[in-house]
């Protein structure tokens, strides 16, 4: 198998590597819902959910009216592209 790089599609990474990557990015795993993660970075916070076909991100209270901003990123994107999109904030 080819070596995985940040430019590899996220679906090529085994789940333990995805979880280690999220921890490295400062995310905390929900102990009751293991596919759900939480991250707080400076002025924003988000819930990240590892769904079947996408990584779903809800930036909490980030809308102009205080609503959540939701985005979904397919696993076919590279890990680096997802990292850049998710962790740049809402």
N, CA and C atoms as an extended XYZ file, in Angstrom:
270
Properties=species:S:1:pos:R:3:atomname:S:1:resname:S:1:resid:I:1 pbc="F F F"
N         0.844       -1.190        0.000 N   UNK     1
C         0.000        0.000        0.000 CA  UNK     1
C         0.884        1.246        0.000 C   UNK     1
N         0.471        2.240       -0.754 N   UNK     2
C         1.234        3.476       -0.844 CA  UNK     2
C         1.232        4.201        0.496 C   UNK     2
N         2.305        4.918        0.732 N   UNK     3
C         2.402        5.673        1.982 CA  UNK     3
C         1.391        6.820        1.973 C   UNK     3
N         0.730        7.002        3.103 N   UNK     4
C        -0.260        8.071        3.220 CA  UNK     4
C         0.432        9.385        3.524 C   UNK     4
N        -0.021       10.430        2.864 N   UNK     5
C         0.521       11.776        3.068 CA  UNK     5
C        -0.644       12.710        3.346 C   UNK     5
N        -0.365       13.933        3.764 N   UNK     6
C        -1.464       14.890        3.956 CA  UNK     6
C        -2.269       15.143        2.678 C   UNK     6
N        -1.692       14.828        1.504 N   UNK     7
C        -2.412       15.022        0.247 CA  UNK     7
C        -3.269       13.808       -0.124 C   UNK     7
N        -3.184       12.726        0.647 N   UNK     8
C        -3.999       11.534        0.401 CA  UNK     8
C        -5.447       11.811        0.785 C   UNK     8
N        -6.401       11.222        0.040 N   UNK     9
C        -7.808       11.367        0.428 CA  UNK     9
C        -8.021       10.814        1.841 C   UNK     9
N        -8.871       11.484        2.592 N   UNK    10
C        -9.088       11.078        3.976 CA  UNK    10
C        -9.634        9.652        4.060 C   UNK    10
N       -10.391        9.204        3.039 N   UNK    11
C       -10.949        7.849        3.111 CA  UNK    11
C        -9.872        6.767        3.058 C   UNK    11
N        -8.634        7.103        2.698 N   UNK    12
C        -7.548        6.121        2.694 CA  UNK    12
C        -6.964        5.885        4.090 C   UNK    12
N        -7.251        6.779        5.027 N   UNK    13
C        -6.676        6.674        6.369 CA  UNK    13
C        -7.525        5.751        7.240 C   UNK    13
N        -6.893        4.851        7.997 N   UNK    14
C        -7.669        4.051        8.953 CA  UNK    14
C        -8.199        4.946       10.076 C   UNK    14
N        -9.307        4.534       10.667 N   UNK    15
C        -9.954        5.327       11.713 CA  UNK    15
C        -8.998        5.726       12.842 C   UNK    15
N        -8.135        4.836       13.359 N   UNK    16
C        -7.234        5.271       14.433 CA  UNK    16
C        -6.322        6.432       14.015 C   UNK    16
N        -5.933        6.488       12.744 N   UNK    17
C        -5.106        7.607       12.279 CA  UNK    17
C        -5.913        8.896       12.179 C   UNK    17
N        -7.169        8.791       11.770 N   UNK    18
C        -8.036        9.975       11.725 CA  UNK    18
C        -8.251       10.504       13.139 C   UNK    18
N        -8.498        9.607       14.084 N   UNK    19
C        -8.691       10.014       15.476 CA  UNK    19
C        -7.422       10.657       16.037 C   UNK    19
N        -6.255       10.085       15.733 N   UNK    20
C        -4.991       10.673       16.202 CA  UNK    20
C        -4.780       12.054       15.593 C   UNK    20
N        -5.147       12.220       14.335 N   UNK    21
C        -5.036       13.520       13.662 CA  UNK    21
C        -5.948       14.553       14.340 C   UNK    21
N        -7.185       14.172       14.648 N   UNK    22
C        -8.097       15.100       15.318 CA  UNK    22
C        -7.558       15.492       16.696 C   UNK    22
N        -7.005       14.536       17.430 N   UNK    23
C        -6.406       14.860       18.734 CA  UNK    23
C        -5.242       15.825       18.563 C   UNK    23
N        -4.407       15.583       17.550 N   UNK    24
C        -3.266       16.467       17.281 CA  UNK    24
C        -3.735       17.895       16.958 C   UNK    24
N        -4.908       17.997       16.341 N   UNK    25
C        -5.458       19.301       15.987 CA  UNK    25
C        -6.168       19.968       17.170 C   UNK    25
N        -6.136       19.337       18.345 N   UNK    26
C        -6.712       19.940       19.543 CA  UNK    26
C        -8.148       19.560       19.822 C   UNK    26
N        -8.656       18.532       19.161 N   UNK    27
C       -10.044       18.106       19.356 CA  UNK    27
C       -10.151       17.113       20.512 C   UNK    27
N       -11.288       17.147       21.171 N   UNK    28
C       -11.597       16.209       22.248 CA  UNK    28
C       -12.750       15.328       21.807 C   UNK    28
N       -12.612       14.023       22.008 N   UNK    29
C       -13.634       13.063       21.624 CA  UNK    29
C       -14.722       12.982       22.677 C   UNK    29
N       -15.967       12.895       22.233 N   UNK    30
C       -17.104       12.717       23.120 CA  UNK    30
C       -17.102       11.261       23.588 C   UNK    30
N       -16.981       10.995       24.893 N   UNK    31
C       -16.899        9.610       25.367 CA  UNK    31
C       -18.199        8.813       25.178 C   UNK    31
N       -19.342        9.486       25.027 N   UNK    32
C       -20.606        8.788       24.814 CA  UNK    32
C       -20.895        8.559       23.331 C   UNK    32
N       -20.455        9.476       22.488 N   UNK    33
C       -20.656        9.373       21.036 CA  UNK    33
C       -19.281        9.475       20.392 C   UNK    33
N       -18.651        8.328       20.155 N   UNK    34
C       -17.248        8.295       19.748 CA  UNK    34
C       -16.983        8.900       18.372 C   UNK    34
N       -18.025        9.103       17.568 N   UNK    35
C       -17.837        9.738       16.266 CA  UNK    35
C       -17.946       11.265       16.346 C   UNK    35
N       -18.159       11.795       17.540 N   UNK    36
C       -18.317       13.244       17.736 CA  UNK    36
C       -17.106       13.819       18.474 C   UNK    36
N       -16.680       14.969       18.006 N   UNK    37
C       -15.499       15.642       18.547 CA  UNK    37
C       -15.833       17.107       18.794 C   UNK    37
N       -15.069       17.754       19.674 N   UNK    38
C       -15.258       19.175       20.003 CA  UNK    38
C       -13.899       19.859       19.925 C   UNK    38
N       -13.898       21.062       19.386 N   UNK    39
C       -12.656       21.835       19.324 CA  UNK    39
C       -12.977       23.301       19.588 C   UNK    39
N       -12.077       23.969       20.300 N   UNK    40
C       -12.183       25.413       20.546 CA  UNK    40
C       -10.855       26.034       20.132 C   UNK    40
N       -10.945       26.991       19.220 N   UNK    41
C        -9.752       27.675       18.709 CA  UNK    41
C        -9.989       29.177       18.781 C   UNK    41
N        -9.285       29.846       19.654 N   UNK    42
C        -9.389       31.309       19.729 CA  UNK    42
C       -10.807       31.805       19.850 C   UNK    42
N       -11.329       32.354       18.762 N   UNK    43
C       -12.643       33.003       18.788 CA  UNK    43
C       -13.785       32.107       18.351 C   UNK    43
N       -13.524       30.869       18.019 N   UNK    44
C       -14.600       29.988       17.567 CA  UNK    44
C       -14.481       28.603       18.200 C   UNK    44
N       -15.622       27.895       18.185 N   UNK    45
C       -15.663       26.518       18.666 CA  UNK    45
C       -16.566       25.731       17.732 C   UNK    45
N       -16.301       24.429       17.661 N   UNK    46
C       -17.054       23.612       16.718 CA  UNK    46
C       -17.223       22.189       17.226 C   UNK    46
N       -18.285       21.581       16.740 N   UNK    47
C       -18.496       20.149       16.917 CA  UNK    47
C       -18.233       19.501       15.567 C   UNK    47
N       -17.443       18.437       15.580 N   UNK    48
C       -17.089       17.710       14.361 CA  UNK    48
C       -17.657       16.306       14.491 C   UNK    48
N       -18.385       15.879       13.465 N   UNK    49
C       -18.982       14.548       13.476 CA  UNK    49
C       -18.463       13.750       12.288 C   UNK    49
N       -17.961       12.560       12.578 N   UNK    50
C       -17.512       11.658       11.526 CA  UNK    50
C       -18.723       10.851       11.073 C   UNK    50
N       -19.393       11.331       10.018 N   UNK    51
C       -20.563       10.643        9.486 CA  UNK    51
C       -20.130        9.597        8.467 C   UNK    51
N       -21.072        8.931        7.867 N   UNK    52
C       -20.766        7.842        6.946 CA  UNK    52
C       -20.047        8.347        5.696 C   UNK    52
N       -20.527        9.432        5.099 N   UNK    53
C       -19.951        9.898        3.842 CA  UNK    53
C       -19.188       11.213        3.956 C   UNK    53
N       -19.345       11.921        5.040 N   UNK    54
C       -18.738       13.247        5.195 CA  UNK    54
C       -18.256       13.465        6.621 C   UNK    54
N       -17.377       14.438        6.745 N   UNK    55
C       -17.080       15.011        8.056 CA  UNK    55
C       -17.963       16.248        8.148 C   UNK    55
N       -18.820       16.281        9.141 N   UNK    56
C       -19.742       17.402        9.319 CA  UNK    56
C       -19.225       18.287       10.442 C   UNK    56
N       -19.243       19.594       10.194 N   UNK    57
C       -18.739       20.558       11.164 CA  UNK    57
C       -19.838       21.561       11.465 C   UNK    57
N       -20.095       21.767       12.741 N   UNK    58
C       -21.020       22.813       13.185 CA  UNK    58
C       -20.219       23.819       13.992 C   UNK    58
N       -20.041       25.004       13.403 N   UNK    59
C       -19.380       26.093       14.133 CA  UNK    59
C       -20.433       26.711       15.035 C   UNK    59
N       -20.242       26.593       16.329 N   UNK    60
C       -21.262       26.957       17.309 CA  UNK    60
C       -21.389       28.465       17.463 C   UNK    60
N       -22.622       28.948       17.377 N   UNK    61
C       -22.950       30.374       17.564 CA  UNK    61
C       -22.134       31.285       16.655 C   UNK    61
N       -21.791       30.819       15.459 N   UNK    62
C       -20.904       31.580       14.578 CA  UNK    62
C       -21.644       32.461       13.575 C   UNK    62
N       -22.935       32.234       13.399 N   UNK    63
C       -23.702       33.051       12.460 CA  UNK    63
C       -23.926       34.453       13.006 C   UNK    63
N       -24.232       35.375       12.121 N   UNK    64
C       -24.462       36.767       12.524 CA  UNK    64
C       -25.581       36.871       13.557 C   UNK    64
N       -26.546       35.942       13.490 N   UNK    65
C       -27.661       35.948       14.435 CA  UNK    65
C       -27.443       34.986       15.600 C   UNK    65
N       -26.222       34.467       15.736 N   UNK    66
C       -25.920       33.542       16.820 CA  UNK    66
C       -26.231       32.092       16.506 C   UNK    66
N       -26.676       31.828       15.285 N   UNK    67
C       -26.970       30.444       14.901 CA  UNK    67
C       -25.675       29.702       14.563 C   UNK    67
N       -25.782       28.385       14.482 N   UNK    68
C       -24.629       27.577       14.113 CA  UNK    68
C       -24.442       27.620       12.593 C   UNK    68
N       -23.216       27.543       12.161 N   UNK    69
C       -22.899       27.426       10.741 CA  UNK    69
C       -22.460       25.989       10.509 C   UNK    69
N       -23.156       25.308        9.592 N   UNK    70
C       -22.879       23.894        9.343 CA  UNK    70
C       -22.249       23.718        7.963 C   UNK    70
N       -21.237       22.848        7.936 N   UNK    71
C       -20.563       22.521        6.686 CA  UNK    71
C       -20.273       21.028        6.675 C   UNK    71
N       -20.175       20.457        5.475 N   UNK    72
C       -19.840       19.038        5.328 CA  UNK    72
C       -18.723       18.910        4.299 C   UNK    72
N       -17.776       18.035        4.589 N   UNK    73
C       -16.628       17.812        3.721 CA  UNK    73
C       -16.523       16.328        3.422 C   UNK    73
N       -16.533       15.946        2.133 N   UNK    74
C       -16.462       14.520        1.799 CA  UNK    74
C       -15.081       13.944        2.114 C   UNK    74
N       -15.072       12.664        2.452 N   UNK    75
C       -13.815       11.976        2.750 CA  UNK    75
C       -12.908       11.882        1.521 C   UNK    75
N       -13.435       12.182        0.336 N   UNK    76
C       -12.616       12.132       -0.876 CA  UNK    76
C       -11.644       13.308       -0.967 C   UNK    76
N       -11.875       14.343       -0.149 N   UNK    77
C       -10.912       15.453       -0.093 CA  UNK    77
C        -9.653       14.984        0.629 C   UNK    77
N        -8.548       15.642        0.338 N   UNK    78
C        -7.311       15.279        1.033 CA  UNK    78
C        -7.398       15.696        2.497 C   UNK    78
N        -6.612       15.002        3.306 N   UNK    79
C        -6.576       15.361        4.728 CA  UNK    79
C        -6.166       16.816        4.887 C   UNK    79
N        -5.203       17.263        4.076 N   UNK    80
C        -4.738       18.645        4.172 CA  UNK    80
C        -5.841       19.629        3.803 C   UNK    80
N        -6.609       19.335        2.747 N   UNK    81
C        -7.698       20.228        2.355 CA  UNK    81
C        -8.763       20.325        3.452 C   UNK    81
N        -9.085       19.178        4.056 N   UNK    82
C       -10.074       19.190        5.145 CA  UNK    82
C        -9.528       19.956        6.336 C   UNK    82
N        -8.265       19.717        6.667 N   UNK    83
C        -7.653       20.436        7.778 CA  UNK    83
C        -7.690       21.935        7.539 C   UNK    83
N        -7.307       22.366        6.342 N   UNK    84
C        -7.310       23.797        6.017 CA  UNK    84
C        -8.715       24.390        6.104 C   UNK    84
N        -9.706       23.658        5.606 N   UNK    85
C       -11.075       24.165        5.600 CA  UNK    85
C       -11.689       24.198        6.992 C   UNK    85
N       -11.548       23.113        7.730 N   UNK    86
C       -12.203       23.007        9.048 CA  UNK    86
C       -11.539       23.916       10.074 C   UNK    86
N       -10.217       23.884       10.123 N   UNK    87
C        -9.518       24.555       11.219 CA  UNK    87
C        -9.165       26.022       10.931 C   UNK    87
N        -9.616       26.526        9.766 N   UNK    88
C        -9.486       27.968        9.513 CA  UNK    88
C       -10.658       28.710       10.149 C   UNK    88
N       -11.675       27.961       10.569 N   UNK    89
C       -12.819       28.568       11.255 CA  UNK    89
C       -13.972       28.849       10.311 C   UNK    89
N       -15.027       29.405       10.872 N   UNK    90
C       -16.252       29.641       10.082 CA  UNK    90
C       -16.082       30.722        9.024 C   UNK    90
